[in-house]
Amino acid sequence: MQRRTLLAAGAVALNAADPRQPFFGVWRLVRYEMRTKATGKIVHPYTEKPEGRITYDEAGRMSAQLMRPGRKPLGGSVPQAGAALIFEKATAEELREAAGGFIAYYGTFDVLPAERTVVHHVKASLLPNWVGKDLRRQYEFAGRMLTLIADTPANVGLLVWERE
């Protein structure tokens, strides 16, 4: 019994030292805005009320999905069709609109506390350019909120998430 208590206490101490711990769980997107560095103009790529989820787990895995609500169906009226048939029937413009209103990726993650940075190591993504890449996001926690800042050469993205 004493050995189990010591092992359990050791696991708690190990988790307390894990800088990833505050990220664990499911987060709902409440705000996403992009500021263009050249002009300072702020846009909301997925409207002012975007849909999205980001998930971090104790095994070091993460996934993120962001969407503009109200996207139009693809391929006209194809009831209960599989994805392949829907994509086949869609026009180039419909596909461009659908892809432009959604992003999803998954992989693993690490936290660099000294830099206040979370690194998403992308394994798969709707955007092929991100596969195999590391996406660095500065982070800040405030109560039930997590803010991620994506700083690219052209834009600064601000994503605010609420713990579910």
C-alpha positions in Angstrom: 0.0 0.0 0.0 2.8 2.4 0.9 4.5 1.7 -2.5 1.3 2.5 -4.4 1.0 5.8 -2.4 4.6 6.7 -3.3 4.0 5.9 -7.0 0.8 7.9 -7.1 2.5 10.8 -5.4 5.4 10.6 -7.9 2.9 10.6 -10.8 1.2 13.7 -9.4 4.6 15.5 -8.9 5.6 14.5 -12.5 2.3 15.9 -13.9 2.7 19.1 -11.9 6.1 19.7 -13.5 4.7 19.0 -17.0 4.5 22.4 -18.8 1.9 20.9 -21.1 -0.6 20.3 -18.3 -2.5 23.6 -18.6 -3.3 22.9 -22.2 -4.9 19.4 -21.6 -8.5 19.3 -22.6 -10.9 20.6 -25.3 -11.1 24.3 -26.1 -13.8 26.1 -28.1 -12.9 29.0 -30.4 -14.5 32.2 -29.4 -12.4 34.7 -31.5 -10.1 34.6 -34.5 -8.7 37.7 -36.1 -5.8 38.4 -38.4 -3.9 41.7 -38.4 -2.0 42.5 -41.6 1.5 43.7 -40.8 1.7 46.0 -43.8 -1.4 48.0 -43.1 -2.5 47.0 -39.6 -6.0 46.1 -41.0 -7.8 43.5 -38.9 -10.0 40.9 -40.6 -12.0 38.0 -39.2 -11.3 35.1 -41.7 -14.1 32.9 -40.3 -16.5 35.7 -39.4 -16.8 37.4 -35.9 -18.4 34.2 -34.6 -16.2 31.4 -35.9 -16.6 27.7 -35.1 -13.7 25.7 -33.9 -12.1 23.2 -31.4 -8.6 22.6 -30.4 -7.7 19.5 -28.3 -4.6 18.7 -26.3 -4.1 15.4 -24.6 -1.7 13.9 -22.0 0.0 11.7 -24.6 1.2 14.9 -26.4 -1.3 14.8 -29.2 -3.3 17.8 -30.5 -5.8 18.5 -33.2 -7.5 21.7 -34.4 -10.4 22.5 -36.6 -11.6 26.0 -37.5 -14.6 26.9 -39.7 -16.5 29.8 -41.0 -20.2 29.0 -40.2 -22.8 29.0 -42.9 -20.6 27.4 -45.7 -22.7 26.3 -48.7 -23.2 22.6 -49.4 -20.9 21.2 -52.2 -22.0 19.5 -55.4 -25.6 20.7 -55.5 -28.1 18.4 -54.0 -26.5 15.0 -53.4 -28.4 13.5 -50.5 -26.5 11.1 -48.3 -23.6 10.8 -50.8 -20.1 9.8 -49.7 -17.4 12.5 -49.6 -15.8 11.3 -52.8 -19.0 11.8 -54.8 -19.7 15.1 -53.2 -16.2 16.4 -54.1 -16.6 14.9 -57.6 -19.8 16.9 -58.2 -18.5 20.2 -56.8 -17.4 23.0 -59.0 -13.9 24.6 -58.7 -15.5 27.7 -57.1 -17.5 25.6 -54.6 -14.3 23.8 -53.6 -12.3 27.1 -53.3 -15.1 28.5 -51.1 -15.3 25.4 -48.9 -11.5 25.1 -48.4 -11.2 28.8 -47.8 -13.7 28.5 -44.9 -12.1 25.6 -43.0 -8.8 24.4 -41.7 -8.0 21.3 -39.8 -4.8 19.6 -38.7 -3.4 17.3 -36.1 -0.1 16.1 -34.7 1.8 16.3 -31.5 2.8 19.3 -29.4 5.5 20.6 -27.1 5.5 23.6 -24.7 8.5 25.9 -24.3 7.6 27.8 -21.1 10.6 30.1 -21.2 9.4 31.4 -24.6 5.7 31.1 -23.7 5.3 29.1 -26.9 3.5 26.0 -27.8 4.7 24.1 -30.9 2.3 22.1 -33.0 4.2 19.4 -34.9 1.8 18.9 -37.8 1.4 15.3 -39.1 -1.7 15.8 -41.3 -3.5 18.9 -42.5 -6.1 20.1 -45.0 -3.3 22.5 -46.0 -0.6 20.3 -47.5 2.0 23.0 -47.0 1.8 22.5 -43.2 2.4 18.7 -43.2 5.7 17.9 -41.5 6.0 21.5 -40.3 6.2 23.0 -36.8 3.6 25.8 -36.1 4.8 28.0 -33.3 2.2 29.9 -31.2 2.8 32.2 -28.3 0.3 31.5 -25.6 -1.4 33.2 -22.6 -3.8 31.7 -20.1 -6.4 33.9 -18.3 -9.0 32.0 -16.2 -10.9 29.6 -18.6 -9.3 31.3 -21.7 -6.3 30.4 -23.8 -5.0 32.9 -26.3 -2.7 31.7 -29.1 -0.8 34.2 -31.3 0.4 33.0 -34.7 3.1 35.4 -36.0 3.9 35.0 -39.7 5.9 37.2 -42.0 2.7 38.9 -43.4 0.1 38.6 -40.5 -0.4 38.2 -36.8 -3.3 35.8 -36.0 -5.0 36.1 -32.6 -7.0 33.0 -31.6 -9.0 33.0 -28.3 -10.2 29.7 -27.0 -12.5 28.9 -24.0 -12.1 25.7 -22.0 -15.1 23.4 -22.4 
